[in-house]
Each structure stands twice: as C-alpha cells, then as structure tokens.
C-alpha cells in the first residue's frame, strides 16, 4: 500500500518538526488503527505558502491526499478513511456523537479570560462533569464503552491541550473528584499513537499569542 501524504502544522521556526496541530493526533490514531503507513510532510505555513495555498486555499491543516486529491477538513478525512477502510470501524453511535462537544469552547473561554470572576472556570467544570457523568454509565473506558471510536479520537487532543495549557497559564488542573474523566484521559494519552504526537512545550507555545492578547 502506498504511503499516505499528510500536511500538518510544523513547529514555529522548525518546519521539519511536528507542531501543535490539533487534529493530527486524531488522524495518527486512525491511521495506526487502520494499519496504514503515514508519510508525514510537516510544512511550515509561510515557508511554502504559495504551494500550500494551492493545496489548501483556506490555509487549513491537516491536509491529506486521498485518491489523488487533497482533502483539508479533518472530519471529512475521517469519513473517507472510514469508507475506504471500514474495519476496524471507528464510527461513534449517533447517541454519543455529541458527548463532550462543548468542552473545547469552554476551555478556550476560560484560558483567554482576563476576569477571574466571570465564571468561565465553573462553566468548564460543568462540561467536564457532564462527561464524567456520562462515563459513569458506560461499561468501558471510552465514550461508547469498551470500544474506541471517532468521538474519543476527536476529544483526545482537545483534552491534552486543555490540561497542558491551563496547567501552564492558569495553574489549574482537573478536579480530583472527576475520577472517571481522569481515567478516560489517561486511557487516551497512554496510547502509543498519541505518545508519538504529543508535545507539551509546543502546545504551550501555540497558545501564547491567544493568552497574551
């Protein structure tokens, strides 16, 4: 099988180093689970700007070449891979597809907030508690139960960014009482495919411009 070509966000000042691309860890897991080989092509936007915009006119990353065409939307990429390689299936049961969907927005609001009394920290905890309560009802460590699905792959990098960025900039950590959430995050972060793509320093650096506005 020919190697897949993926363009992802390179580290600032080091285009040959994988940057803090939010979606790449999810794609990496999907590729690993489908037993495919990925050929990373980390491109620093700006270094090859004229070529990259030919590939992705809106400047979106990651971008994957599928059937001779560049596809820029990570959700679309996942859907195409699911159709081309249906086993093992990563489809999330429809009733669980929106689990945790509000966590990332709440995280960004809290991270970038300059007002310690605006309640953004509580809003985030409420969303984490909602995921905690869902996980309590499931027989396995993942959103849909024993089986890892697309919703877990989407949440994994977002939760990692949440923990790393808030720990650094806000000195904040997930409440100890959210034991199911902590077990869930550990189950995601400890997977080999995630270990290969996480980089705390790059994640922290990637949020600096938003935090310091």
Backbone as CSV, one residue per row, in Angstrom:
resi,resn,N_x,N_y,N_z,CA_x,CA_y,CA_z,C_x,C_y,C_z
1,UNK,0.846,-1.200,0.000,0.000,0.000,0.000,0.872,1.237,0.000
2,UNK,0.567,2.172,-0.869,1.351,3.397,-0.944,1.163,4.224,0.313
3,UNK,2.238,4.913,0.699,2.162,5.752,1.891,1.197,6.907,1.662
4,UNK,0.471,7.260,2.711,-0.420,8.405,2.643,0.381,9.676,2.872
5,UNK,0.001,10.736,2.196,0.665,12.019,2.365,-0.212,12.926,3.219
6,UNK,0.375,13.450,4.287,-0.344,14.338,5.189,0.463,15.603,5.388
7,UNK,-0.178,16.739,5.256,0.457,18.017,5.562,-0.100,18.506,6.885
8,UNK,0.786,18.773,7.825,0.363,19.214,9.143,1.104,20.486,9.520
9,UNK,0.747,21.050,10.651,1.367,22.273,11.128,2.762,21.981,11.676
10,UNK,3.770,22.647,11.118,5.123,22.483,11.612,5.367,23.385,12.810
11,UNK,6.381,23.051,13.605,6.740,23.885,14.748,7.270,25.228,14.261
12,UNK,6.928,26.292,14.971,7.367,27.626,14.571,8.889,27.691,14.550
13,UNK,9.456,28.077,13.401,10.901,28.185,13.275,11.605,26.883,12.988
14,UNK,10.845,25.783,12.960,11.446,24.471,12.696,10.478,23.661,11.841
15,UNK,10.443,23.909,10.533,9.446,23.286,9.667,9.544,21.773,9.555
16,UNK,10.664,21.196,9.979,10.810,19.746,9.913,10.399,19.066,11.215
17,UNK,9.845,19.833,12.155,9.393,19.298,13.432,7.884,19.447,13.519
18,UNK,7.194,18.378,13.959,5.750,18.426,14.101,5.347,19.476,15.124
19,UNK,4.413,20.361,14.740,3.956,21.412,15.639,2.772,20.980,16.476
20,UNK,1.977,21.964,16.922,0.867,21.665,17.826,-0.455,21.526,17.076
21,UNK,-0.427,20.906,15.924,-1.634,20.705,15.126,-2.668,19.946,15.947
22,UNK,-3.860,20.543,16.100,-4.880,19.964,16.960,-5.426,18.645,16.435
23,UNK,-5.559,18.526,15.118,-6.223,17.358,14.548,-5.286,16.209,14.214
24,UNK,-3.979,16.481,14.108,-3.079,15.415,13.669,-3.061,14.214,14.603
25,UNK,-3.064,14.392,15.951,-3.082,13.203,16.801,-4.259,12.291,16.520
26,UNK,-5.425,12.872,16.222,-6.594,12.057,15.892,-6.355,11.266,14.614
27,UNK,-5.823,11.941,13.590,-5.551,11.249,12.328,-4.500,10.172,12.512
28,UNK,-3.499,10.467,13.333,-2.451,9.487,13.571,-3.020,8.225,14.195
29,UNK,-3.927,8.391,15.154,-4.544,7.233,15.792,-5.365,6.443,14.797
30,UNK,-6.137,7.151,13.971,-6.970,6.481,12.984,-6.106,5.684,12.021
31,UNK,-5.022,6.296,11.571,-4.128,5.620,10.630,-3.520,4.381,11.271
32,UNK,-3.071,4.512,12.518,-2.498,3.368,13.217,-3.527,2.253,13.375
33,UNK,-4.743,2.615,13.747,-5.774,1.616,13.974,-6.195,0.918,12.686
34,UNK,-6.046,1.608,11.575,-6.403,1.013,10.289,-5.216,0.319,9.625
35,UNK,-4.094,0.260,10.352,-2.898,-0.410,9.866,-2.374,0.189,8.566
36,UNK,-2.418,1.515,8.493,-1.885,2.216,7.338,-0.546,2.827,7.716
37,UNK,0.244,3.190,6.712,1.520,3.862,6.945,1.371,5.321,6.562
38,UNK,1.738,6.202,7.454,1.622,7.635,7.173,2.979,8.223,6.837
39,UNK,3.008,9.035,5.814,4.220,9.764,5.456,3.981,11.218,5.831
40,UNK,4.563,11.639,6.948,4.330,12.998,7.421,5.080,13.993,6.550
41,UNK,4.412,15.057,6.231,5.040,16.124,5.466,4.760,17.425,6.196
42,UNK,5.473,17.638,7.309,5.229,18.811,8.135,5.685,20.063,7.394
43,UNK,4.729,20.923,7.076,5.028,22.107,6.281,4.775,23.347,7.116
44,UNK,5.709,24.206,7.209,5.531,25.464,7.927,4.832,26.447,7.001
45,UNK,3.616,26.829,7.371,2.882,27.778,6.543,3.668,29.081,6.502
46,UNK,3.951,29.555,5.341,4.775,30.755,5.172,6.060,30.363,4.468
47,UNK,6.624,29.238,4.868,7.850,28.747,4.246,7.567,28.253,2.831
48,UNK,6.397,27.633,2.649,5.982,27.160,1.330,4.565,27.667,1.056
49,UNK,4.324,28.907,1.388,2.988,29.458,1.356,2.320,29.336,-0.013
50,UNK,3.036,29.674,-1.075,2.415,29.665,-2.397,2.021,28.268,-2.818
51,UNK,2.793,27.277,-2.421,2.442,25.897,-2.751,1.334,25.389,-1.838
52,UNK,1.425,25.704,-0.562,0.460,25.181,0.382,-0.953,25.689,0.081
53,UNK,-1.056,26.954,-0.314,-2.373,27.501,-0.612,-2.957,26.913,-1.894
54,UNK,-2.122,26.360,-2.742,-2.640,25.619,-3.890,-3.308,24.326,-3.411
55,UNK,-2.757,23.765,-2.356,-3.286,22.523,-1.789,-4.512,22.796,-0.928
56,UNK,-4.411,23.813,-0.086,-5.480,24.151,0.850,-5.736,25.656,0.774
57,UNK,-6.606,26.107,-0.125,-6.825,27.545,-0.342,-7.164,28.333,0.917
58,UNK,-7.812,27.683,1.897,-8.166,28.384,3.130,-7.060,28.294,4.182
59,UNK,-5.961,27.635,3.835,-4.842,27.526,4.762,-5.065,26.572,5.913
60,UNK,-5.996,25.635,5.746,-6.312,24.707,6.826,-5.311,23.559,6.894
61,UNK,-5.014,23.119,8.108,-4.250,21.902,8.348,-4.985,21.101,9.415
62,UNK,-4.873,19.768,9.414,-4.088,18.956,8.498,-4.777,18.779,7.142
63,UNK,-3.979,18.366,6.165,-4.475,18.087,4.820,-3.952,16.705,4.428
64,UNK,-4.821,15.875,3.874,-4.409,14.537,3.461,-4.743,14.307,2.000
65,UNK,-3.857,13.639,1.291,-4.087,13.306,-0.107,-4.800,11.970,-0.198
66,UNK,-6.007,11.996,-0.729,-6.812,10.795,-0.843,-7.336,10.674,-2.274
67,UNK,-7.053,9.538,-2.895,-7.480,9.302,-4.277,-7.003,10.409,-5.207
68,UNK,-5.788,10.885,-4.972,-5.189,11.893,-5.832,-5.629,13.312,-5.564
69,UNK,-6.493,13.519,-4.550,-6.983,14.862,-4.234,-6.649,15.212,-2.791
70,UNK,-6.339,16.501,-2.572,-6.058,16.970,-1.229,-7.365,17.297,-0.521
71,UNK,-7.537,16.743,0.671,-8.730,16.970,1.487,-8.298,17.696,2.755
72,UNK,-8.951,18.847,3.036,-8.474,19.701,4.119,-9.283,19.615,5.407
73,UNK,-10.459,19.088,5.393,-11.297,19.043,6.588,-11.068,17.724,7.315
74,UNK,-10.635,17.795,8.584,-10.287,16.567,9.311,-11.489,15.645,9.474
75,UNK,-12.691,16.212,9.668,-13.877,15.371,9.790,-14.179,14.651,8.473
76,UNK,-13.981,15.351,7.354,-14.196,14.736,6.046,-13.161,13.635,5.815
77,UNK,-11.912,13.906,6.219,-10.849,12.915,6.073,-11.210,11.637,6.821
78,UNK,-11.668,11.795,8.061,-12.049,10.630,8.868,-13.172,9.855,8.181
79,UNK,-14.160,10.571,7.645,-15.270,9.910,6.970,-14.821,9.113,5.760
80,UNK,-13.913,9.689,4.972,-13.412,8.996,3.780,-12.620,7.755,4.172
81,UNK,-11.768,7.894,5.200,-10.988,6.745,5.662,-11.896,5.634,6.180
82,UNK,-12.977,6.012,6.851,-13.927,5.025,7.349,-14.560,4.256,6.190
83,UNK,-14.874,4.970,5.107,-15.491,4.318,3.951,-14.503,3.409,3.226
84,UNK,-13.261,3.888,3.092,-12.256,3.115,2.359,-11.770,1.911,3.156
85,UNK,-11.681,2.069,4.480,-11.153,1.019,5.343,-12.122,0.816,6.503
86,UNK,-13.247,0.125,6.255,-14.312,0.003,7.262,-13.967,-0.853,8.476
87,UNK,-12.912,-1.629,8.406,-12.523,-2.463,9.541,-11.107,-2.122,9.988
88,UNK,-10.874,-1.917,11.276,-11.884,-1.860,12.335,-12.675,-0.564,12.277
89,UNK,-13.960,-0.650,12.528,-14.815,0.532,12.445,-14.565,1.473,13.620
90,UNK,-14.547,2.763,13.305,-14.367,3.783,14.345,-15.613,4.648,14.486
91,UNK,-16.694,4.228,13.870,-17.909,5.021,13.914,-18.464,5.100,15.336
92,UNK,-18.865,6.307,15.704,-19.471,6.526,17.012,-20.977,6.355,16.902
93,UNK,-21.600,5.605,17.800,-23.067,5.517,17.787,-23.664,6.919,17.833
94,UNK,-24.683,7.201,17.033,-25.246,8.554,16.931,-25.600,9.174,18.276
95,UNK,-26.064,8.367,19.218,-26.480,8.916,20.508,-25.310,9.419,21.353
96,UNK,-24.081,9.074,20.945,-22.901,9.516,21.701,-22.057,10.528,20.925
97,UNK,-22.475,10.867,19.717,-21.639,11.684,18.842,-21.351,13.080,19.395
98,UNK,-22.243,13.621,20.208,-22.051,14.985,20.717,-21.496,15.030,22.131
99,UNK,-21.158,13.882,22.688,-20.612,13.850,24.054,-19.308,14.645,24.110
100,UNK,-19.227,15.556,25.055,-18.004,16.350,25.224,-17.823,17.464,24.215
101,UNK,-18.824,17.714,23.383,-18.661,18.670,22.277,-18.500,20.123,22.732
102,UNK,-18.908,20.440,23.959,-18.817,21.822,24.443,-17.580,22.079,25.301
103,UNK,-16.795,21.042,25.520,-15.631,21.186,26.401,-14.590,22.131,25.820
104,UNK,-14.277,21.982,24.549,-13.196,22.771,23.973,-13.529,24.260,23.978
105,UNK,-14.755,24.616,23.616,-15.142,26.024,23.630,-15.055,26.617,25.030
106,UNK,-15.481,25.847,26.032,-15.405,26.312,27.418,-13.954,26.464,27.865
107,UNK,-13.111,25.561,27.418,-11.682,25.634,27.728,-11.060,26.908,27.166
108,UNK,-11.328,27.212,25.904,-10.758,28.407,25.266,-11.245,29.675,25.973
109,UNK,-12.518,29.711,26.318,-13.065,30.879,27.018,-12.364,31.094,28.350
110,UNK,-12.184,30.034,29.098,-11.511,30.135,30.403,-10.044,30.507,30.236
111,UNK,-9.379,29.870,29.295,-7.949,30.112,29.090,-7.674,31.568,28.737
112,UNK,-8.517,32.152,27.901,-8.268,33.503,27.407,-8.943,34.590,28.248
113,UNK,-9.679,34.175,29.271,-10.377,35.144,30.119,-9.393,35.960,30.967
114,UNK,-9.670,37.240,31.059,-8.869,38.127,31.907,-9.594,38.460,33.210
115,UNK,-10.829,37.972,33.341,-11.661,38.284,34.502,-11.831,37.030,35.364
116,UNK,-11.163,36.956,36.509,-11.252,35.759,37.347,-12.632,35.523,37.956
117,UNK,-13.525,36.501,37.845,-14.851,36.359,38.441,-15.950,36.164,37.397
118,UNK,-15.579,35.869,36.158,-16.599,35.769,35.103,-17.280,34.403,35.032
119,UNK,-16.836,33.470,35.851,-17.476,32.157,35.880,-17.050,31.200,34.796
120,UNK,-16.043,31.569,34.008,-15.618,30.696,32.905,-14.985,29.404,33.421
121,UNK,-14.358,29.470,34.596,-13.788,28.253,35.176,-14.895,27.279,35.575
122,UNK,-15.962,27.797,36.157,-17.093,26.958,36.553,-17.792,26.376,35.332
123,UNK,-17.897,27.161,34.276,-18.539,26.672,33.051,-17.766,25.479,32.488
124,UNK,-16.447,25.558,32.550,-15.636,24.440,32.072,-15.833,23.217,32.965
125,UNK,-15.815,23.420,34.269,-16.013,22.295,35.188,-17.372,21.643,34.951
126,UNK,-18.386,22.444,34.652,-19.713,21.886,34.365,-19.665,20.946,33.163
127,UNK,-18.924,21.333,32.129,-18.815,20.489,30.935,-18.023,19.216,31.232
128,UNK,-16.974,19.346,32.030,-16.188,18.171,32.415,-17.019,17.230,33.286
129,UNK,-17.844,17.802,34.148,-18.715,16.976,34.985,-19.750,16.240,34.140
130,UNK,-20.220,16.886,33.071,-21.172,16.222,32.167,-20.524,15.002,31.526
131,UNK,-19.260,15.139,31.114,-18.546,13.988,30.551,-18.307,12.942,31.634
132,UNK,-17.943,13.377,32.822,-17.752,12.471,33.954,-19.011,11.637,34.194
133,UNK,-20.149,12.292,34.215,-21.406,11.588,34.475,-21.742,10.610,33.356
134,UNK,-21.411,10.981,32.130,-21.644,10.053,31.018,-20.761,8.818,31.166
135,UNK,-19.489,9.040,31.458,-18.548,7.921,31.568,-18.938,6.955,32.681
136,UNK,-19.583,7.455,33.718,-20.026,6.597,34.821,-21.031,5.554,34.357
137,UNK,-21.760,5.875,33.299,-22.829,4.992,32.832,-22.346,3.956,31.827
138,UNK,-21.102,4.066,31.371,-20.598,3.191,30.331,-19.812,2.022,30.922
139,UNK,-19.851,0.859,30.261,-19.154,-0.321,30.786,-17.641,-0.320,30.551
140,UNK,-17.151,0.585,29.716,-15.718,0.597,29.410,-15.118,1.968,29.603
141,UNK,-13.870,2.130,29.233,-13.181,3.393,29.487,-13.502,4.510,28.495
142,UNK,-14.176,4.189,27.380,-14.381,5.177,26.332,-15.832,5.660,26.281
143,UNK,-16.074,6.681,25.475,-17.394,7.310,25.417,-18.486,6.302,25.066
144,UNK,-18.208,5.410,24.119,-19.205,4.427,23.702,-19.086,3.106,24.446
145,UNK,-18.171,3.015,25.385,-17.991,1.786,26.147,-16.599,1.214,26.014
146,UNK,-16.511,-0.063,25.686,-15.214,-0.737,25.583,-14.429,-0.322,24.345
147,UNK,-15.141,0.101,23.315,-14.516,0.338,22.009,-14.178,1.804,21.780
148,UNK,-12.951,2.051,21.341,-12.521,3.388,20.951,-13.219,3.782,19.656
149,UNK,-13.799,4.989,19.607,-14.474,5.442,18.398,-14.023,6.853,18.043
150,UNK,-14.591,7.383,16.958,-14.158,8.685,16.433,-14.323,9.816,17.438
151,UNK,-15.343,9.764,18.279,-15.538,10.845,19.248,-14.383,10.895,20.244
152,UNK,-13.839,9.739,20.607,-12.680,9.700,21.505,-11.448,10.289,20.819
153,UNK,-11.291,9.961,19.537,-10.142,10.465,18.785,-10.206,11.977,18.626
154,UNK,-11.410,12.505,18.541,-11.580,13.951,18.444,-11.316,14.634,19.783
155,UNK,-11.754,14.013,20.870,-11.595,14.612,22.187,-10.159,14.555,22.705
156,UNK,-9.426,13.518,22.347,-8.091,13.307,22.923,-7.178,14.519,22.814
157,UNK,-6.917,15.077,21.621,-6.013,16.231,21.556,-6.577,17.462,22.236
158,UNK,-7.899,17.621,22.231,-8.509,18.776,22.885,-8.308,18.707,24.396
159,UNK,-8.472,17.522,24.947,-8.269,17.358,26.386,-6.807,17.525,26.758
160,UNK,-5.932,17.094,25.879,-4.496,17.262,26.140,-4.129,18.746,26.130
161,UNK,-4.615,19.484,25.152,-4.376,20.926,25.101,-4.945,21.594,26.359
162,UNK,-6.124,21.166,26.768,-6.764,21.713,27.963,-5.858,21.542,29.178
163,UNK,-5.393,20.326,29.402,-4.582,20.060,30.594,-3.242,20.782,30.542
164,UNK,-2.591,20.758,29.392,-1.270,21.370,29.293,-1.346,22.898,29.379
165,UNK,-2.257,23.503,28.619,-2.338,24.962,28.561,-2.848,25.561,29.868
166,UNK,-3.895,24.976,30.441,-4.425,25.515,31.688,-3.457,25.290,32.849
167,UNK,-2.755,24.178,32.826,-1.765,23.938,33.869,-0.656,24.964,33.824
168,UNK,-0.277,25.352,32.618,0.826,26.307,32.458,0.385,27.746,32.706
169,UNK,-0.689,28.164,32.062,-1.077,29.575,32.096,-1.975,29.954,33.271
170,UNK,-2.753,28.991,33.763,-3.691,29.296,34.854,-3.341,28.568,36.152
171,UNK,-2.338,27.697,36.099,-2.004,26.875,37.267,-3.248,26.115,37.743
172,UNK,-3.997,25.644,36.775,-5.281,24.982,37.031,-5.195,23.528,36.605
173,UNK,-5.859,22.664,37.324,-5.894,21.252,36.939,-7.306,20.714,37.096
174,UNK,-7.583,19.638,36.427,-8.897,18.996,36.501,-9.152,18.552,37.941
175,UNK,-10.331,18.840,38.483,-10.635,18.442,39.862,-10.389,16.950,40.118
176,UNK,-9.808,16.643,41.268,-9.517,15.259,41.624,-10.780,14.411,41.693
177,UNK,-11.910,15.063,41.967,-13.170,14.326,42.114,-13.654,13.703,40.813
178,UNK,-13.140,14.189,39.688,-13.580,13.663,38.379,-12.746,12.431,38.022
179,UNK,-12.947,11.377,38.779,-12.108,10.177,38.653,-12.309,9.455,37.327
180,UNK,-13.562,9.410,36.856,-13.819,8.739,35.573,-13.215,9.522,34.416
181,UNK,-13.297,10.842,34.500,-12.679,11.673,33.473,-11.171,11.453,33.452
182,UNK,-10.545,11.424,34.620,-9.097,11.248,34.691,-8.672,9.895,34.118
183,UNK,-9.450,8.867,34.417,-9.141,7.541,33.867,-9.298,7.534,32.354
184,UNK,-10.313,8.232,31.882,-10.563,8.335,30.440,-9.417,9.048,29.746
185,UNK,-9.000,10.184,30.288,-7.901,10.942,29.693,-6.620,10.107,29.681
186,UNK,-6.362,9.397,30.771,-5.153,8.562,30.832,-5.200,7.450,29.795
187,UNK,-6.394,6.887,29.585,-6.535,5.820,28.592,-6.237,6.344,27.189
188,UNK,-6.618,7.586,26.918,-6.349,8.187,25.617,-4.889,8.580,25.471
189,UNK,-4.348,9.266,26.479,-2.999,9.808,26.390,-1.922,8.721,26.393
190,UNK,-2.240,7.555,26.948,-1.239,6.491,27.043,-1.156,5.619,25.798
191,UNK,-2.043,5.829,24.837,-1.982,5.036,23.615,-0.717,5.397,22.835
192,UNK,-0.112,4.396,22.228,1.161,4.602,21.535,1.047,5.662,20.449
193,UNK,-0.071,5.653,19.713,-0.239,6.613,18.625,-0.301,8.043,19.151
194,UNK,-0.825,8.224,20.368,-0.876,9.562,20.948,0.483,9.954,21.510
195,UNK,1.179,9.008,22.106,2.513,9.272,22.642,3.442,9.814,21.563
196,UNK,3.261,9.366,20.328,4.134,9.775,19.231,3.876,11.204,18.770
197,UNK,2.725,11.774,19.152,2.368,13.084,18.607,2.248,14.186,19.652
198,UNK,2.245,13.849,20.933,2.057,14.902,21.932,3.381,15.592,22.250
199,UNK,3.303,16.887,22.495,4.492,17.686,22.806,4.063,18.878,23.649
200,UNK,4.247,18.776,24.958,3.760,19.796,25.883,4.296,21.183,25.545
201,UNK,5.597,21.291,25.279,6.201,22.597,25.038,5.583,23.288,23.827
202,UNK,5.327,22.519,22.771,4.750,23.101,21.559,3.294,23.500,21.776
203,UNK,2.568,22.711,22.562,1.185,23.058,22.862,1.136,24.370,23.639
204,UNK,1.964,24.470,24.667,2.006,25.685,25.481,2.378,26.902,24.615
205,UNK,3.397,26.746,23.791,3.832,27.845,22.931,2.750,28.227,21.934
206,UNK,2.011,27.250,21.457,0.975,27.503,20.463,-0.162,28.370,20.987
207,UNK,-0.412,28.348,22.293,-1.494,29.135,22.881,-1.031,30.496,23.365
208,UNK,0.252,30.769,23.331,0.789,32.013,23.901,0.160,33.260,23.297
209,UNK,0.023,33.282,21.973,-0.485,34.500,21.324,-1.925,34.780,21.704
210,UNK,-2.710,33.739,22.003,-4.109,33.934,22.385,-4.228,34.343,23.841
211,UNK,-3.381,33.779,24.676,-3.416,34.104,26.105,-2.903,35.502,26.363
212,UNK,-1.923,35.914,25.588,-1.250,37.211,25.830,-1.815,38.362,25.024
213,UNK,-3.002,38.203,24.452,-3.604,39.297,23.669,-3.884,40.504,24.563
